[in-house]
Amino acid sequence: MNQKALSTLEYTKIIAQLEEYASTSMGKKRCRELVPMNDLQEIKTAQAQTSDALARILRKGSISFSGAKDIRDSLLRLKVGSSLSIAELLRVSALLRVALRASDYGKRDHEPGEEDDALDAMFRELAPVVSLAKEIDHCILSEEEIADDASNGLRSVRRAMKTAAEKIRTQLNSLVVNSRTYLQDGVITMRNGRYCVPVKAEHKSNVPGMVHDQSSSGSTIFVEPLSVVKLNNELRELEIREQKEIEAVLAALSNQTCDHLDELTLDLELIGELDFIFDVISFDEKEILLHTEDGKLSIKGETLHVKHLDLEHGELSLEGRIDSLAYLGRKKEKQEESLIKRLFH
């Protein structure tokens, strides 16, 4: 179909509306790439996928692919030997969790002799790599925090940091008690990553140490007392060691992730395709709306589930309580016709 025909049909507007239903950037991209099909087998495959997706939704409820992010840039960085950041590794873990959720959703009991539907193979190909997701989640607590036990080295250095900080506080608490008249407040504060006390400007000489800051009025200066300079230096060295340990943890997790590049690439493709297939389908268990040759057929009831749906042959089998069936927007003479006769005509 040429571009002029697509423009006349406002095809881009249709695609834009379709894209809104996808929950991942991969699914949205798949929507944007959709073009009218002219290959009969391709059309039948797409129809079968839509039919089977709708049947699964009505049997098992909807599935969400939200949380899965496009990590292709991160995978490219891994290929050239780079380490991933905390945020990138969390996105890898999120993708794997979505893959696991989708894999579990896709499992179904086959009747004896029953063949796969159009989606079984896609669900089976998903590779959640549970061990990698668990390791990332174990080591990374949030975008701002790495767990203490992410490595033995990190646990050790943080224990030493805690001890050093306690020693500094003990020293400063003693100084606050003994030099209270020289201080603006009896509060220990941080300036430039160093523990300090707020000293009245006129008593600066009474609290020897390094000045790191002063208040906007100039009445208070923040002094690092000489008694804790060495301890502060030790703490700073420990902080540098901590950062190196964190970098080592991220490098190790990146190496583990690199071992599963093929699985992650496949998961990205499959989740994007499944999102495209599933998230463009809306439904309500209390009402099923069918587009038929005679118009829109509304079926209302409770716990409605599709047992069988074949778009190609127009076959539908439902289970649940059906309260009403009605064609919407039909002319009066059509409405007077027997509904049962129309359904089985």
C-alpha angles and dihedrals in degrees: 000000000000125000094252092057091048090051092050090052090047087235093166091058090052091050091048090055091046091051091058090067095057114092100200133058088236091055092047090051089051089053092051090051093053114117130175112280125229099173110097095211092048090051092049091049092051091048091050091050091050092047094049093045092052091046091052092048093051092046100042106016128251126313126216125211093187114133094046110116130192103260098172092117089054091049090052090052090052090053091060093048101261124144120238125238124241091260092050093051091049089054089052090052092047091052091051092049090053089048090052092048091049092046091053091046091052095055114104139164113256121216115234108284093005114145126222117274122230093275105041094089093050092052092047092051093058111112110202094178090207094187092060093047091050093049093050092047090047094053101036117055096175141334088280102040139060116195117253091234094050084108138357091243093053092048091051097048093047090051088053090048091053091051092049092048091051091052091051093049091049091053093046094045088055090050091049091054095047098040102035094131091059095051129084090212134002090240130120111221141178125244123174089347092304129113110247142167126225107247126190107249093234090056097048092118091054093063107049115204146089119314111223103169146347136215121262090253092050092232094112130049124190110227131190101212116230089238091069102034093097092047091048089051090052090049091050091052089051091051089054089050089049091055091051090051090051090051089051091052091050091047091052092049090047091053090051090049091050089058088064102045093125093051093047092048090051092047090053092053095044096045090050091051094044091047088053092050099042108032095057089063117088123188146162123211088215095052134028118193116203126191107219135169088260094051137268114340116204116203113189129187143097131300092357114186131178113233095179134007126178114174094183094059097027094241123153131174119187136188128194135061113318114201101173145359121200139160113233124225096004124151117259096252090051092049091054090059116100110272092212090051091052093047094053099031 
